[in-house]
Amino acid sequence: MDGPSDVMKHRDFLEELYRAAVTAADPLTGITRHLPAPRAKGRTVVIGAGKGAAQMAAALESFWTGPLEGLVVTRYGYGCPTRSIEIVEAAHPVPDEAGLIAARRLFDTVSGLQPEDLVIALICGGGSALLPSPPAGLTLQDEIALNEMLLASGAPISAMNVVRKHLSTIKGGRLAAATKARVVSLIVSDIPGDNPAFVASGPTVADATTRQDALAIIENYRLDLPPAMLAHLNSPSADAPHPDDPAFARHEHHVIASAGVSLQAAAEVARAQGFTPYILSDAIEGESRDVAWVHAAMAREVLLKDQPFRKPAVLLSGGETTVTIRGRGGKGGRNSEFALAFALGIDGCAVSALAADTDGIDGSGTHAGAFADGTTVQRLRLAGHDARQVLARNDSYTGFEAIGDLFVTGPTGTNVNDFRAIVIG
């Protein structure tokens, strides 16, 4: 087992890998590459939503040469100074009244534009919760209940967003379909596989999923939706615009940052430090603890047998795992839950890891994730916590807080989802 100095050295290295991944997801680089040309006439209006939307707006302003106006919505505490684009803040991951008002304002902003106008949409992860817009017959409280139900279900983010976009008047491409202007969407992907229509439930990008798909997901995950929601999903009014709808003929979209690019950046840092990096996948989904145990088994195999990779090695992965809530009163997030389950799987081994969300917030807490190593379980025990019991009640935050292993960054200004790095040897 590593000594205390080795563990701290590994933590500095793990944080360096994380910083490289976040820097590679900086929206400034991607925006400059895909910036549309200013219009000779007409207005240029910026809209946006997501946990990194304010930073995207500021980056856009720094390069734009013509007149610019607009509105983007981000999470409370995630705003930043801008010159001409208004930033409003709302709740995430559970929607609130401020988000409802912001969604209406965005819809009103684009619906009055003309064909000579240009809309630049800045979309990133978190936009689903930040843009509540329930259809007729449903309320904000219904959408809040839906979000809480989805977050506790263990469903992958792509499945959650299929349901959300068919219970909304703004998601599923509806925001873009509401305008006559040309729409250029610049998207920071937090979705495994980088399907742009799933990021923030696709307010400006249509996809081919149907309300029947949403109903199948509800049945599969045994979601107990109220009768009004089910009635809406069983009616044609729940149908979202199809990608071949003429309303999208002049629109375009670009994924400007993703988990894959971030993992490659971290791999370069690892290589420079004498480790061989292995990117397992940038699109891992599934239950956090199950994914953690698979990662732990692989780490043990590398450590003890030099297979399937030789040490010293760094294993990197991304994507978005989920947590099915089993306990009551627990606090944590999918990355800290991963870290705790991983710690159980490598107890006593010379392995160190960091699991953190690239936006700086794991779930609804104030931490990005947590560190884990071969001493974690023992140190938890000395602090009065049984690691298995803590995991059983989904209370990873409490456990890691007790031993000082929470990873706290504050808002990073971007979001390409989970980042996991495992140092072996």
N, C-alpha and C positions, 0 to 999 in steps of 0.2 A: 504494500500500500504506500502511496506517496506520503511524504511528510508535509507539515503545514506550509513550509516555504515553497514546495513544489506545487501544492494546490493553488496558492496565491499567484504563482507565476503562470500557471495554466489559466487562471481566471483573467489575468491581464491579456493573455494571448486570445482567449475566447472573446473578450470584449473587442479586441482589435479586429477579429474576424467579423463580428456583428457590425462594427462601424463601417467596415469596407462594404458590406452588403447594403447598408442603409445609404451610404454615399452613392453607390452605383444606381440606386433607385431615385436619386434626386430628379424631380420633374423638370428642372431647368434644362438639362441636357436633351431630354426627349422633346420638350416643347420647341426648342430652337430648331430641331431637325424637321419637325412637322408643322411649323407655323404657316398658316395660309397667308396668301398675299393680301395686303390691305385693299379694300374696295375703292374703286374710283368714285362711286357714288353710293348713297345709302348708309345706313347705320351699321356699326359693328357692336354687337351686344354679347357680353360674356355671361354665361350661366354655369352653375356647377354645384356639386354636392359631394361630400366625403370628408374623411378625417384629415386629408392632406389638401383639400380644395383651396383653402386660403393661401397656402404656400404656392400652389400652382398658379393662382391668380396673380400673386406678387411677381412670380417668375415671368409670366406672360407680359405684365406691364413693363418689366425692365427691358423688353425687346421690341415692344410694339411702337410703331412710329406715328400712327394716325390717331384720330379720335377713338375713344373707347369708353364703354359704359357697361354696367351689368350688376349682377347679384349672385353670390355663391353662399352656400350654407355649409357650416362645419360644426364639429362637436364643441361643446362648451370648453373653453380654455385653449382651443386650438387655433384661434384667430391670429392674424398678424397684420401689420400696417400695409395698406394699399392706397393708391392715389385716387383712382376713379372707379374702381370696382367695389361695391358695398359688400362687406362681410357680415353675415348674421350667424348667430350660434344657436344650436338646439341640442336636444338630448340624444345620446347614444349609449348603450344599444337599445334602450326602450324609448320609443318616440314620446314627444310632448307637444303642447299647444304651440310652442315657438316653431317647431318643425312643420306643423300643419299650416301655419300662417306663411312660412317661407315657401312651402310647396305651392300654395295658391299664388303667391307673388311671382314665382318662376313661371307658372303656367300663364298668368296674365302678361308677363313681360314678353313672352315669345308669340302669344296668340295674335297680337296686333301688328306684327312685322310683315313686311312686303317682300316680294321676290328679289328686289335689289339689295336687301339687307343681308348681313352675315351674322350667324350665331356661332360662337366658339364655346363648346360645352366642355368643361373640365370635370371629369368624372373619376372617382376613386372609391376605394372600399369604405364602407360605413354609410354610403348614400341611401341604402334601403331604409334604415331606421331614421335618417335625417329628413326623409321626404314622405311623411305619412300623408296619404290622400285617399281616404276610404270612399268607396262608391256609394251611391244613393242607397239609403236604408241602413247603412253602417256608420259607426261613430269612431272618433279617435280612441275611445276606450276599447272598442272592438279590435282596432289595429294593435293597440298596446297588448291586449290579451293574446292576439295571434303571435306577436313577436316573442312574448315570454314563452308561449307554448312551443314555438319552433326552436328557440334557444335551448330549451330543456329536453328536446326530443332525441338528440343525437343524430339528426339528419345532417348530411353534408350541406355546405353553403349553396351549392348549385341547386339542390332540391328545395331548400328554403326559399330561394329566390324565384323558383317556378311558381310556388304557392303565392308569394308576395305579389308578383307582377300580375296575377289574375284576380287579386283582391285590391286593386288600386286604379286610380284614374290618371296616374302620372308615370308609372313604371311600364315596362314592356314596350318601350318605344313611343308611348303616348305623348310624352312631352315634345319630342321632335315632330311627331305627326300633327301637332297642334299649330304649327307655324308654316307660313308660305316662304320664309327665308331659307337660304342654304344653311345647313348645319354641318359643322366640322367638329367631331368629338375627339378629344385627346384624353386617353384613358390610361390610368395607372392600375394595372391588374393585380387584384388580390385573390383571384380565382384559380384554383388548380386547372391547368389546361389553357388558361388565358382567353376563354371565350368572352369577347367584349360585351355580349348581350347579357351576361350574368353579373358583371361588375355593377354594384349598386342596383341590381335588378333591372339594368338597362333602360334608364329613362329616355335615352336618345338613340338606342340601338334595338331594333326588333329582332326576335328570334322565332323559331318555328314551333316552340312548345305550345301546348294547348291547355284549355281548362280541364280536359280529360286527363292530361298528364298531372295536373295539380291535384285532381281528385284521387288519382292512383297513389300519389305520394302521401296524401292525407290518410288513406286506408292503410298503406304499408307501415307508416309510423304511428298508427293508431291515435291520430290527433282528434281530440274531442271538440270539434268546431261547433259553435252555436248554430241553430237552424238558419238564421238569417245569412250567415256566410255560406253555408251549404246551398241554400236557395239561390244565392247570387252565382256561385260556381256552376250550378246546373242550368243557368240561363245564358242566352247568347250575348248578353251585355258584358259578360266576363271575358269574351274573346278579345285578345290583344291584336294589334295590327300585325299582319304577316310581313316578312322581309321584302316580298316582291310588291308590296303596296306602293302605288305611284307616289304617295307622300314622301317616300324615302329616295326617290330617283336622283335628286341632286345632293344627297347627303354623303358624307364619308366619315370614316372613323379610323383611328390609329392607336394601337397599344404602344405607349411611349416608355413604359417601364414594367418589369415583371420579375418574378422570383428567380427565373432562370438566369437573367443577367446578374442579379445580386449574388447568387451562389457562385457564379464564375468569378466574380470579383473577390469573394472570400477565398476561393480556391487558389487564386494567384498569391494572396497574402500567405496562406499556409505553405505553399511551395517555396516562397522566398525565405521562410523560417526553417526549411529543412524537412518538412513533413510532405508526404505524398497525399494529396487530397483526392477524395472519391465522392462525387456527387451522386447520391443514391436516387434522388428524384426531386423535381421541383413541384410535384403535383400530388403529394401524399394526402390521402383523406382517411377517415376512419376514427374510431374511438381513441382518444388520446392515450389512455393507459395501454391499450392493445398495441398501438404503434410504438409506444415506448418500450414495451417488452420485446418486440421484434428487434428494435434498435439495440437494446441491451444484449440480446442473444448474439447479435452480429459482433458487437464490441468485444464480448468475451471470447468469441471464436478468433478474432484478430489477435487479441492479447495473448491467448494461451497457445494458439496453433498456427499463427501467421497465415490464416486463411479466412475468407477468400482474398484478403489483402494482407500485405506485409506491413508491420509496424516499423518505424513510427508513422502513424496515419492520422488523418483527420477525415471523419465522415461528415458530410454535409447533406442536409435535406430541407425541403420547404413544402409548401402546400397549406392546407387548413384542416386540422383535426377538429373533432367535436367532443363534447362531454355530455353524457347522459346523466342528469342529476339523480343521484341515488339517496344522498343524505339530506338532512334539513339543517339550515343554519350555517352551512359551510361557506367558505369564501375562497375564491381562487380564479382560475382561468385555464384555458386549454393548455397553455405552455407550462404553467407551474404544475398542472396535473401530470403532464408528460414528464417533467423533471422529477417529480416525486416517484412515479412508477418506474422510471429509468433508474433512479437511485436504488430502489429495491432490487432491480435486476442486476446491478453491478456492485452490490454491497461487498466491500473488502477488496475490490479490484483497483488497479492503478489506471483508472479511467476518469476523465473529467468532461463535463458537458455543460452547454448553455442552450436553453430553449426559450425563445423570446419572440414577441410580435414586433415586426418592423415598424409599426406605427407608434410604439412606445407604451401601449396599454394592452394588458392581457385581460380580456373580459371586461369587467366593469371596475376593476381596481385601479390603483395608482402605480402599479409596477408593470414592467414589460414582460417579465418572466422570472426565471430562477436558474441558479447554478445547481449542479448536482455532481457528486463524485463518490468515490468508494468509501468516504467517511460520513456521508450524509445521514445514513440510517443510524449509525452509532451516536452521532452528535444530537440527533433528534431524541434518541432515547435518554441521553444525559440531560436534555432540556425538559424531560417529562412527557414526551410525545412518542407514541407508537406509530411508526410510519404507515403500517397497514391500516390501522384504525383511522388515521388522518385521511388516507386515500379513500377509504370506504365512505366517509362522510363528505367527500369533495371539499376538503378544507385545507388544500395545499398552501394557501396564503398564510394561514396561521402557523403552520409548521415551519415554513421557510423564514417567516418573520422572526420566529423564536430563535433561530440559529444564524440570522444575519445573511441569508443566502438569496434574498430577493434581489432581482436585477432591476434597478430603477433608472430610467433615462429621461422621462418626461416626453412630451410630444416630439416626434422626429420630423414631421412635415411630409412624410410619405407613407405608403402602405402597400407592401407586396406580400403581406401575410406572414406566416410562421417562418422562423429561421432556427435551425437546429445545427449545432456543431459539437462533435464528439472527438476529443483528443485521446489517442491511445499510444502509450509508450513514450 
